[in-house]
């Protein structure tokens, strides 16, 4: 064998060895990559399972937050209705008050101060008693009857106003209660949101 052939054979053998080493390295790298891929797949599976568990934990909380929002909207609507009733009742009170002022300017002013249900009722009874027991002229009788009519009207208006004021008072108490519930719901919703953030 000539020297040239020997050199060529040696070079070829070296190249083959290099290629075999490279192949071996590539196979090792492929095995390592394959292992990493399998590990990552396992990790993804674990994370997916955990996410499913967390989702199951979060679902009732999402439901509760949704319910709280609905409840809050219900309270807003109820509050609007109550304010409408209050405004209506206040309108009735103002109308009766203005009627009373007009009537007071025309009628007996003795009951303007501290005038209430009992005073008006007592005054009506006194006049009725006087009509039944005292000897009166027609003019006096007519005047007393007019007085009774006037007081009866005042009594009815006072009753209506008193009833409206009581209704307003009840409605204001209801609004205060709704505001407290509203604040509790807001705080609860805030806590639920914080809890959801921590869970995520």
GIJOQUI-V195943 format. One record per pair of residues at least 12 apart in sequence whose ideal C-beta (glycine too) atoms are under 7 Angstrom apart, sorted by the first residue. I is the first residue (numbers start at 1). J is the second residue. Records with the same first field share a line. If there is no record, write none. Layout:
# GIJOQUI-V195943
I->J, J
This chain:
# GIJOQUI-V195943
54->199
57->199
58->196, 199
61->192, 195, 196
64->192
65->189, 192
68->185, 188, 189
71->185
72->182, 185
75->178, 181, 182
78->178
79->175, 178
82->171, 174, 175
85->171
86->168, 171
89->164, 167, 168
90->168
92->160, 164
93->161, 164, 165
96->157, 160, 161
97->161
99->157
100->154, 157
103->150, 154
107->150
108->147
111->123
117->158, 159, 162
120->151, 154, 155, 158
121->155
123->151
124->148, 151, 152, 155
127->144, 147, 148
128->148
130->144
131->144
